[in-house]
Amino acid sequence: MVDRVKLYVFAIIIIAAIAVLLWRLRIRQQVIAPVVTPTPGGIGSDLYQKAENPGDKLPELNPLSNKPDTNPLSQTNPFKNVKTNPFK
């Protein structure tokens, strides 16, 4: 009976050691795996590089830059020269 228990313990130790070695080998292969560089694009990539933003070519337009003064009360402030803070 004692010999059989020793055999089972020894088999479990061997299986665990093999599992650890395979696990470490798999991790090492993932780390050493070569880095794949992307290949340059084809026709679509060339067209994308040549495309421009159409908003950059628009002229500067401001329709309100020359608007007339239509507010009749804009120059009728009777309290223009009054101080609002006497402690300043």
N, CA, C and O of each residue as an XYZ file, in Angstrom:
352
protein
N       0.822     -1.196      0.000
C       0.000      0.000      0.000
C       0.867      1.261      0.000
O       0.565      2.226     -0.702
N       1.925      1.251      0.774
C       2.809      2.407      0.863
C       3.517      2.606     -0.473
O       3.710      3.741     -0.908
N       3.903      1.517     -1.124
C       4.562      1.627     -2.426
C       3.621      2.226     -3.476
O       4.045      2.998     -4.336
N       2.386      1.873     -3.396
C       1.416      2.385     -4.352
C       1.201      3.890     -4.151
O       1.077      4.614     -5.139
N       1.151      4.385     -2.912
C       0.986      5.807     -2.614
C       2.210      6.580     -3.109
O       2.083      7.666     -3.675
N       3.392      6.009     -2.890
C       4.615      6.653     -3.363
C       4.610      6.758     -4.887
O       5.046      7.765     -5.444
N       4.125      5.735     -5.546
C       4.054      5.746     -7.007
C       3.085      6.822     -7.494
O       3.393      7.525     -8.456
N       1.934      6.965     -6.861
C       0.966      8.003     -7.241
C       1.529      9.411     -7.005
O       1.371     10.293     -7.849
N       2.171      9.613     -5.884
C       2.762     10.921     -5.579
C       3.852     11.238     -6.597
O       3.931     12.367     -7.081
N       4.679     10.277     -6.923
C       5.752     10.473     -7.901
C       5.161     10.790     -9.286
O       5.688     11.650     -9.992
N       4.085     10.117     -9.679
C       3.451     10.364    -10.973
C       2.834     11.760    -11.017
O       2.923     12.446    -12.035
N       2.219     12.178     -9.932
C       1.636     13.520     -9.877
C       2.724     14.584     -9.964
O       2.537     15.601    -10.633
N       3.840     14.370     -9.310
C       4.963     15.324     -9.365
C       5.516     15.407    -10.785
O       5.802     16.501    -11.271
N       5.668     14.276    -11.450
C       6.190     14.256    -12.824
C       5.215     14.968    -13.769
O       5.641     15.761    -14.609
N       3.919     14.694    -13.640
C       2.917     15.333    -14.501
C       2.896     16.845    -14.262
O       2.788     17.621    -15.212
N       2.998     17.266    -12.999
C       3.009     18.694    -12.691
C       4.259     19.365    -13.264
O       4.178     20.482    -13.776
N       5.414     18.697    -13.184
C       6.650     19.258    -13.723
C       6.560     19.408    -15.245
O       6.987     20.423    -15.796
N       6.012     18.414    -15.913
C       5.854     18.491    -17.373
C       4.881     19.610    -17.741
O       5.110     20.338    -18.707
N       3.804     19.749    -16.981
C       2.828     20.810    -17.256
C       3.467     22.187    -17.085
O       3.226     23.078    -17.900
N       4.270     22.377    -16.048
C       4.934     23.664    -15.827
C       5.927     23.949    -16.944
O       6.005     25.081    -17.423
N       6.681     22.953    -17.365
C       7.656     23.152    -18.442
C       6.958     23.508    -19.757
O       7.422     24.394    -20.476
N       5.864     22.842    -20.080
C       5.137     23.163    -21.299
C       4.515     24.568    -21.235
O       4.490     25.289    -22.232
N       4.025     24.938    -20.075
C       3.439     26.255    -19.902
C       4.490     27.351    -20.090
O       4.235     28.353    -20.757
N       5.689     27.154    -19.490
C       6.761     28.148    -19.642
C       7.259     28.207    -21.072
O       7.605     29.282    -21.562
N       7.300     27.069    -21.749
C       7.727     27.048    -23.148
C       6.732     27.811    -24.019
O       7.135     28.538    -24.927
N       5.448     27.652    -23.750
C       4.422     28.361    -24.518
C       4.538     29.875    -24.295
O       4.413     30.642    -25.249
N       4.771     30.312    -23.066
C       4.926     31.736    -22.781
C       6.172     32.278    -23.475
O       6.134     33.375    -24.034
N       7.247     31.548    -23.451
C       8.491     32.007    -24.082
C       8.307     32.130    -25.597
O       8.849     33.054    -26.203
N       7.563     31.229    -26.214
C       7.323     31.310    -27.655
C       6.449     32.512    -27.997
O       6.626     33.110    -29.059
N       5.524     32.876    -27.139
C       4.689     34.041    -27.395
C       5.506     35.322    -27.307
O       5.270     36.256    -28.073
N       6.455     35.382    -26.390
C       7.280     36.574    -26.228
C       8.254     36.716    -27.382
O       8.488     37.830    -27.850
N       8.825     35.627    -27.849
C       9.845     35.658    -28.890
C       9.224     35.708    -30.287
O       9.949     35.860    -31.271
N       7.938     35.586    -30.391
C       7.286     35.552    -31.698
C       7.659     36.801    -32.493
O       7.677     37.902    -31.942
N       7.953     36.641    -33.767
C       8.371     37.792    -34.568
C       7.240     38.807    -34.733
O       6.066     38.450    -34.823
N       7.626     40.064    -34.769
C       6.666     41.138    -34.935
C       6.389     41.297    -36.427
O       7.312     41.458    -37.226
N       5.139     41.252    -36.784
C       4.752     41.370    -38.181
C       4.539     42.840    -38.481
O       3.697     43.489    -37.862
N       5.303     43.370    -39.436
C       5.136     44.767    -39.817
C       4.044     44.862    -40.881
O       3.976     44.025    -41.780
N       3.207     45.861    -40.782
C       2.130     45.979    -41.764
C       2.699     46.362    -43.128
O       3.625     47.165    -43.238
N       2.127     45.774    -44.137
C       2.565     46.086    -45.496
C       1.939     47.402    -45.919
O       0.854     47.742    -45.448
N       2.586     48.142    -46.784
C       2.002     49.402    -47.227
C       0.686     49.165    -47.955
O       0.484     48.130    -48.590
N      -0.193     50.136    -47.850
C      -1.529     49.994    -48.425
C      -1.506     50.028    -49.937
O      -0.489     50.343    -50.555
N      -2.610     49.708    -50.505
C      -2.733     49.670    -51.957
C      -3.354     50.949    -52.487
O      -2.995     52.049    -52.067
N      -4.284     50.794    -53.408
C      -4.898     51.936    -54.080
C      -5.681     52.805    -53.094
O      -5.613     54.032    -53.168
N      -6.399     52.205    -52.204
C      -7.191     52.971    -51.248
C      -6.329     53.829    -50.350
O      -6.698     54.959    -50.033
N      -5.194     53.314    -49.939
C      -4.288     54.086    -49.102
C      -3.725     55.277    -49.859
O      -3.605     56.368    -49.300
N      -3.377     55.077    -51.131
C      -2.845     56.178    -51.934
C      -3.898     57.262    -52.112
O      -3.584     58.449    -52.033
N      -5.136     56.868    -52.348
C      -6.196     57.854    -52.515
C      -6.453     58.612    -51.219
O      -6.731     59.810    -51.237
N      -6.360     57.922    -50.118
C      -6.580     58.584    -48.831
C      -5.491     59.616    -48.568
O      -5.778     60.694    -48.049
N      -4.260     59.307    -48.914
C      -3.162     60.245    -48.700
C      -3.300     61.468    -49.611
O      -2.893     62.563    -49.223
N      -3.860     61.309    -50.803
C      -3.994     62.413    -51.742
C      -5.239     63.256    -51.472
O      -5.336     64.380    -51.966
N      -6.174     62.746    -50.713
C      -7.413     63.481    -50.454
C      -7.130     64.688    -49.574
O      -6.290     64.634    -48.676
N      -7.838     65.774    -49.841
C      -7.675     66.994    -49.075
C      -9.006     67.368    -48.434
O     -10.063     66.870    -48.822
N      -8.933     68.236    -47.466
C     -10.134     68.701    -46.796
C     -10.734     69.835    -47.613
O     -10.083     70.869    -47.766
N     -11.942     69.692    -48.143
C     -12.526     70.767    -48.958
C     -12.838     72.008    -48.140
O     -12.989     73.089    -48.709
N     -12.939     71.886    -46.845
C     -13.215     73.049    -46.009
C     -12.039     74.008    -45.933
O     -12.228     75.179    -45.603
N     -10.838     73.548    -46.228
C      -9.668     74.422    -46.198
C      -9.647     75.391    -47.368
O      -9.009     76.439    -47.278
N     -10.318     75.076    -48.450
C     -10.278     75.906    -49.650
C     -11.437     76.896    -49.731
O     -11.525     77.647    -50.702
N     -12.316     76.919    -48.753
C     -13.451     77.844    -48.793
C     -12.974     79.273    -48.534
O     -12.076     79.486    -47.719
N     -13.567     80.251    -49.222
C     -13.188     81.649    -48.964
C     -13.726     82.107    -47.611
O     -14.689     81.542    -47.094
N     -13.114     83.108    -47.057
C     -13.543     83.648    -45.771
C     -14.804     84.476    -45.986
O     -14.749     85.559    -46.568
N     -15.915     83.976    -45.527
C     -17.189     84.663    -45.695
C     -17.787     84.972    -44.332
O     -17.950     84.086    -43.493
N     -18.104     86.223    -44.129
C     -18.805     86.630    -42.928
C     -19.912     87.572    -43.362
O     -19.641     88.749    -43.602
N     -21.129     87.112    -43.470
C     -22.203     87.971    -43.979
C     -22.530     89.132    -43.047
O     -23.162     90.095    -43.478
N     -22.122     89.071    -41.795
C     -22.452     90.147    -40.861
C     -21.304     91.131    -40.661
O     -21.386     91.983    -39.777
N     -20.253     91.042    -41.441
C     -19.139     91.966    -41.256
C     -19.502     93.385    -41.683
O     -18.965     94.334    -41.111
N     -20.381     93.574    -42.654
C     -20.771     94.906    -43.127
C     -22.247     95.188    -42.852
O     -22.911     95.832    -43.663
N     -22.753     94.727    -41.752
C     -24.181     94.919    -41.466
C     -24.441     96.375    -41.057
O     -23.580     97.008    -40.446
N     -25.581     96.889    -41.379
C     -25.921     98.257    -40.970
C     -26.345     98.286    -39.505
O     -26.799     97.281    -38.959
N     -26.193     99.446    -38.879
C     -26.600     99.603    -37.488
C     -28.092     99.887    -37.464
O     -28.521    100.998    -37.776
N     -28.882     98.889    -37.096
C     -30.330     99.034    -37.137
C     -30.944     99.261    -35.772
O     -32.167     99.347    -35.663
N     -30.146     99.361    -34.735
C     -30.659     99.580    -33.396
C     -30.737    101.082    -33.139
O     -29.694    101.730    -33.049
N     -31.931    101.659    -33.019
C     -32.030    103.109    -32.829
C     -31.606    103.534    -31.421
O     -31.353    104.718    -31.199
N     -31.521    102.622    -30.480
C     -31.189    102.986    -29.109
C     -29.735    102.697    -28.745
O     -29.377    102.774    -27.570
N     -28.909    102.374    -29.698
C     -27.528    102.023    -29.369
C     -26.707    103.224    -28.933
O     -25.715    103.042    -28.227
N     -27.067    104.437    -29.315
C     -26.285    105.617    -28.955
C     -27.090    106.575    -28.090
O     -26.838    107.780    -28.111
N     -28.036    106.074    -27.343
C     -28.889    106.941    -26.519
C     -28.786    106.593    -25.043
O     -29.812    106.557    -24.364
N     -27.623    106.343    -24.530
C     -27.457    106.030    -23.117
C     -27.256    107.327    -22.348
O     -26.211    107.961    -22.496
N     -28.210    107.741    -21.539
C     -28.049    109.003    -20.810
C     -27.122    108.876    -19.606
O     -26.691    109.893    -19.063
N     -26.809    107.680    -19.181
C     -25.976    107.479    -17.999
C     -24.589    106.982    -18.378
O     -24.058    106.096    -17.708
N     -24.007    107.506    -19.396
C     -22.727    107.029    -19.907
C     -21.565    107.376    -18.987
O     -20.655    106.562    -18.833
N     -21.562    108.548    -18.374
C     -20.421    109.013    -17.576
C     -20.649    108.867    -16.082
O     -19.939    109.509    -15.307
N     -21.585    108.072    -15.643
C     -21.879    107.904    -14.228
C     -21.022    106.785    -13.673
O     -20.909    105.721    -14.282
N     -20.402    107.027    -12.489
C     -19.627    105.982    -11.828
C     -20.589    105.005    -11.159
O     -21.565    105.411    -10.528
N     -20.303    103.731    -11.302
C     -21.175    102.738    -10.681
C     -20.607    102.230     -9.360
O     -21.353    101.681     -8.550
N     -19.321    102.396     -9.123
C     -18.723    101.939     -7.877
C     -17.989    103.120     -7.242
O     -16.917    103.493     -7.717
N     -18.521    103.700     -6.210
C     -17.876    104.880     -5.613
C     -16.588    104.537     -4.850
O     -15.803    105.440     -4.561
N     -16.348    103.268     -4.516
C     -15.160    102.878     -3.743
C     -13.985    102.492     -4.599
O     -12.975    102.031     -4.066
N     -14.068    102.655     -5.875
C     -12.993    102.251     -6.779
C     -11.916    103.286     -6.883
O     -10.940    103.092     -7.608
